[in-house]
Amino acid sequence: MIRIALLLLLVAAPALADDWPDDLASQGECAVCSRRGGEHGIEKYVDWREYDGEHFGFCSKGCAEAFDQMPSGYAPPVLPRPAPEFAWTSLDGKAVTPTVSPALLIDFWASWCAPSITVMPDLEALTREFGDQLRVVGVSIDEKRRDLDRFLDRRPLSYAVVHDGGDDPAWWQFRVPAIPAAFLLNGEGEIVAQWNGEVDPAEVRQAVEAVLGAE
Protein backbone atom coordinates (compact mmCIF):
# COMPACT_ATOMS: atom_id res chain seq x y z
CA MET A 1 0.00 0.00 0.00
CA ILE A 2 1.26 3.41 -0.94
CA ARG A 3 2.34 5.43 2.05
CA ILE A 4 1.75 9.10 2.63
CA ALA A 5 4.94 11.07 3.31
CA LEU A 6 4.67 11.79 7.01
CA LEU A 7 6.03 14.81 8.87
CA LEU A 8 9.34 14.23 10.62
CA LEU A 9 8.26 15.92 13.85
CA LEU A 10 7.36 13.32 16.46
CA VAL A 11 4.16 13.92 18.35
CA ALA A 12 4.47 11.06 20.82
CA ALA A 13 7.48 9.80 22.69
CA PRO A 14 8.42 6.09 22.41
CA ALA A 15 7.27 3.90 25.24
CA LEU A 16 10.00 1.31 25.15
CA ALA A 17 11.02 -0.73 28.16
CA ASP A 18 13.29 -3.66 28.91
CA ASP A 19 10.39 -6.00 29.59
CA TRP A 20 7.76 -6.94 27.04
CA PRO A 21 4.21 -6.02 28.22
CA ASP A 22 2.36 -8.96 29.76
CA ASP A 23 -0.81 -8.17 27.83
CA LEU A 24 0.89 -8.04 24.41
CA ALA A 25 1.61 -11.27 22.52
CA SER A 26 4.94 -11.77 20.80
CA GLN A 27 3.27 -11.86 17.40
CA GLY A 28 0.13 -10.63 15.68
CA GLU A 29 -0.97 -8.07 13.10
CA CYS A 30 1.32 -5.05 12.93
CA ALA A 31 -0.62 -2.00 14.13
CA VAL A 32 0.80 0.11 11.30
CA CYS A 33 0.65 -2.35 8.41
CA SER A 34 -2.94 -3.28 9.18
CA ARG A 35 -4.05 0.37 9.11
CA ARG A 36 -2.25 0.95 5.85
CA GLY A 37 -4.20 -1.83 4.22
CA GLY A 38 -1.33 -4.31 4.14
CA GLU A 39 -2.26 -7.99 4.15
CA HIS A 40 0.75 -9.33 6.00
CA GLY A 41 -1.27 -11.41 8.43
CA ILE A 42 0.37 -12.60 11.65
CA GLU A 43 3.96 -11.45 12.09
CA LYS A 44 6.54 -11.54 14.84
CA TYR A 45 6.68 -8.27 16.73
CA VAL A 46 10.11 -6.63 16.99
CA ASP A 47 9.00 -3.47 18.79
CA TRP A 48 6.06 -2.05 20.70
CA ARG A 49 4.57 1.18 21.98
CA GLU A 50 2.05 2.23 24.59
CA TYR A 51 -0.62 4.74 23.63
CA ASP A 52 -3.79 5.79 25.44
CA GLY A 53 -3.43 2.92 27.91
CA GLU A 54 -3.04 0.20 25.23
CA HIS A 55 -0.03 -1.66 23.86
CA PHE A 56 0.67 -1.97 20.14
CA GLY A 57 3.10 -4.31 18.41
CA PHE A 58 5.07 -3.69 15.20
CA CYS A 59 6.77 -5.88 12.63
CA SER A 60 9.69 -3.46 12.18
CA LYS A 61 11.44 -0.51 13.76
CA GLY A 62 10.23 1.59 10.82
CA CYS A 63 6.60 0.83 11.63
CA ALA A 64 7.18 1.71 15.28
CA GLU A 65 8.69 5.06 14.24
CA ALA A 66 5.75 5.73 11.91
CA PHE A 67 3.41 5.10 14.84
CA ASP A 68 5.37 7.66 16.89
CA GLN A 69 4.60 10.32 14.30
CA MET A 70 0.84 9.71 14.19
CA PRO A 71 -0.33 7.42 17.02
CA SER A 72 -3.98 8.45 16.82
CA GLY A 73 -3.96 7.61 13.10
CA TYR A 74 -2.94 4.01 13.75
CA ALA A 75 -4.78 3.28 16.99
CA PRO A 76 -8.38 2.01 16.72
CA PRO A 77 -10.60 5.02 15.99
CA VAL A 78 -13.01 6.45 18.52
CA LEU A 79 -16.46 6.67 16.91
CA PRO A 80 -18.35 8.88 16.84
CA ARG A 81 -16.05 11.84 17.46
CA PRO A 82 -15.97 15.49 16.39
CA ALA A 83 -14.36 16.08 13.02
CA PRO A 84 -11.45 18.53 12.81
CA GLU A 85 -12.55 22.07 12.07
CA PHE A 86 -12.42 22.89 8.39
CA ALA A 87 -13.96 25.23 5.83
CA TRP A 88 -12.83 24.39 2.32
CA THR A 89 -13.61 25.72 -1.12
CA SER A 90 -13.85 23.11 -3.84
CA LEU A 91 -12.29 23.62 -7.26
CA ASP A 92 -15.72 24.62 -8.59
CA GLY A 93 -15.99 27.36 -5.96
CA LYS A 94 -18.47 25.71 -3.61
CA ALA A 95 -18.11 25.83 0.17
CA VAL A 96 -17.50 22.59 2.02
CA THR A 97 -18.25 22.53 5.75
CA PRO A 98 -18.96 19.71 8.25
CA THR A 99 -22.72 20.39 8.20
CA VAL A 100 -23.15 20.92 4.46
CA SER A 101 -25.58 18.01 4.14
CA PRO A 102 -27.15 15.20 6.21
CA ALA A 103 -24.13 13.05 5.30
CA LEU A 104 -20.70 14.13 4.09
CA LEU A 105 -18.13 11.64 2.77
CA ILE A 106 -14.55 12.95 2.64
CA ASP A 107 -12.29 10.87 0.40
CA PHE A 108 -8.52 11.42 0.58
CA TRP A 109 -6.78 10.49 -2.65
CA ALA A 110 -3.96 11.35 -5.06
CA SER A 111 -3.54 11.17 -8.81
CA TRP A 112 -0.61 8.75 -8.37
CA CYS A 113 -2.54 6.31 -6.14
CA ALA A 114 -4.09 3.53 -8.23
CA PRO A 115 -6.37 2.19 -5.43
CA SER A 116 -7.73 5.72 -4.94
CA ILE A 117 -8.63 5.97 -8.62
CA THR A 118 -10.22 2.52 -8.66
CA VAL A 119 -12.84 3.52 -6.08
CA MET A 120 -13.88 6.74 -7.85
CA PRO A 121 -16.65 5.19 -10.01
CA ASP A 122 -18.20 3.73 -6.85
CA LEU A 123 -18.13 7.12 -5.14
CA GLU A 124 -19.81 8.71 -8.14
CA ALA A 125 -22.46 5.98 -8.03
CA LEU A 126 -23.12 6.81 -4.38
CA THR A 127 -23.70 10.48 -5.20
CA ARG A 128 -26.24 9.49 -7.85
CA GLU A 129 -27.94 7.00 -5.53
CA PHE A 130 -28.35 9.31 -2.53
CA GLY A 131 -28.64 12.66 -4.31
CA ASP A 132 -28.80 15.70 -2.03
CA GLN A 133 -28.71 13.51 1.08
CA LEU A 134 -25.01 12.72 0.59
CA ARG A 135 -22.21 14.97 -0.52
CA VAL A 136 -18.88 13.45 -1.54
CA VAL A 137 -15.73 15.54 -1.48
CA GLY A 138 -12.45 14.28 -2.89
CA VAL A 139 -9.48 15.77 -1.05
CA SER A 140 -6.42 15.52 -3.28
CA ILE A 141 -3.09 15.29 -1.47
CA ASP A 142 -1.13 15.84 -4.69
CA GLU A 143 1.82 18.03 -3.83
CA LYS A 144 1.50 20.07 -7.02
CA ARG A 145 -1.81 21.55 -8.13
CA ARG A 146 -0.90 21.05 -11.77
CA ASP A 147 -0.75 17.27 -11.26
CA LEU A 148 -4.31 17.38 -9.94
CA ASP A 149 -5.47 19.58 -12.83
CA ARG A 150 -3.91 17.25 -15.39
CA PHE A 151 -5.63 14.27 -13.84
CA LEU A 152 -9.03 15.99 -13.82
CA ASP A 153 -8.57 17.01 -17.45
CA ARG A 154 -8.31 13.31 -18.31
CA ARG A 155 -10.78 12.02 -15.76
CA PRO A 156 -13.34 14.63 -14.61
CA LEU A 157 -15.23 13.84 -11.40
CA SER A 158 -18.90 14.47 -10.78
CA TYR A 159 -18.35 15.31 -7.10
CA ALA A 160 -16.51 18.21 -5.48
CA VAL A 161 -12.70 18.19 -5.33
CA VAL A 162 -10.42 20.06 -2.92
CA HIS A 163 -6.66 20.46 -3.24
CA ASP A 164 -5.03 19.76 0.11
CA GLY A 165 -2.30 22.36 0.15
CA GLY A 166 -0.94 24.73 2.76
CA ASP A 167 1.14 24.40 5.90
CA ASP A 168 -1.54 22.53 7.86
CA PRO A 169 -2.87 19.93 5.43
CA ALA A 170 -6.21 18.27 5.99
CA TRP A 171 -4.71 14.77 5.82
CA TRP A 172 -2.67 15.63 8.93
CA GLN A 173 -5.67 17.13 10.73
CA PHE A 174 -7.66 13.96 10.04
CA ARG A 175 -4.66 11.74 10.92
CA VAL A 176 -4.62 9.85 7.62
CA PRO A 177 -1.90 7.16 7.72
CA ALA A 178 -2.44 5.89 4.15
CA ILE A 179 -4.64 6.43 1.14
CA PRO A 180 -7.21 5.75 -0.01
CA ALA A 181 -8.93 6.92 3.15
CA ALA A 182 -12.47 8.09 3.75
CA PHE A 183 -14.40 9.67 6.62
CA LEU A 184 -18.18 9.77 6.91
CA LEU A 185 -19.64 12.73 8.81
CA ASN A 186 -23.20 13.17 9.99
CA GLY A 187 -25.14 16.44 9.99
CA GLU A 188 -23.69 17.37 13.37
CA GLY A 189 -20.13 17.29 12.07
CA GLU A 190 -19.19 14.04 13.79
CA ILE A 191 -17.06 11.32 12.23
CA VAL A 192 -19.26 8.23 12.46
CA ALA A 193 -17.29 5.87 10.21
CA GLN A 194 -13.86 5.78 8.57
CA TRP A 195 -11.74 3.64 6.30
CA ASN A 196 -7.94 3.68 5.94
CA GLY A 197 -5.86 1.88 3.35
CA GLU A 198 -8.95 0.50 1.65
CA VAL A 199 -12.40 1.93 0.98
CA ASP A 200 -15.16 -0.68 0.59
CA PRO A 201 -18.10 0.92 -1.29
CA ALA A 202 -20.55 -1.62 0.14
CA GLU A 203 -19.52 -0.72 3.68
CA VAL A 204 -19.73 2.98 2.85
CA ARG A 205 -23.26 2.55 1.50
CA GLN A 206 -24.35 0.76 4.67
CA ALA A 207 -22.84 3.47 6.84
CA VAL A 208 -24.52 6.23 4.82
CA GLU A 209 -27.88 4.46 5.11
CA ALA A 210 -27.38 4.24 8.87
CA VAL A 211 -26.66 7.98 9.10
CA LEU A 212 -29.63 8.97 6.96
CA GLY A 213 -31.90 6.61 8.84
CA ALA A 214 -30.97 8.34 12.07
CA GLU A 215 -31.71 11.82 10.74
Steps between C-alpha positions, in 0.01 A plus 500: 500500500626841406608702799441867558819697568473572870636802686831442675392669823410240761180560689531214747801374687594129472385281783773241491602296801727207575210266568237406245145592618315206654183579307670513158572177311833450328333491160186623328390756242729802483306805620642711217485254211141407577389865493680558174305222337787252492407132501801366685298292743664381822859615544758491775514827689843664526389816680206642691351823628248605761233751404183605681536213747539228232801314363570469128743266327697562179670281243792742455675795658379710206137424581558588865651835396206567267266437793696756705423766241124439489383271783135603480502416128602140565316427824140373473278801427259643753155522339311721493730796562508865393661559163791745479390854426513582132346734244613416149422633156476239228656551158157600367473774763252335735536512878561176685425494873429218750124568495457553126257209468343219707802285409843608379757251368858631487726292276877555518674407177782586259542482125793258544307256723345222291272366780364853549410525132341155496238600758396822323223345284345354816507839671332659200235227511434583865442867418246401235330251732459731800471835322484804728509281811870421451780725389833348398815709506828374359797649684806475277833477681696555178795719586468704181169648389591450136515122551144511632384720211656267244328202655160672502546602137526130414253371755244761615311421821133563562555584868684790662881498515728687741876540468663430835773760504636737761708467814232313696367240257166334556650150483704586811200650680301183431800278588504311170772231510446373143280554199243432385328617816146617560307658787122510529354796690144544618306827500645593838856492370594175672713228344280191523697264275843491336712286273880504464708320241191362330155643433224239461206660312255246643603590854479870417147457365391321817651771717332776298164323529550478876572874523203599286273264688593673823426848367 
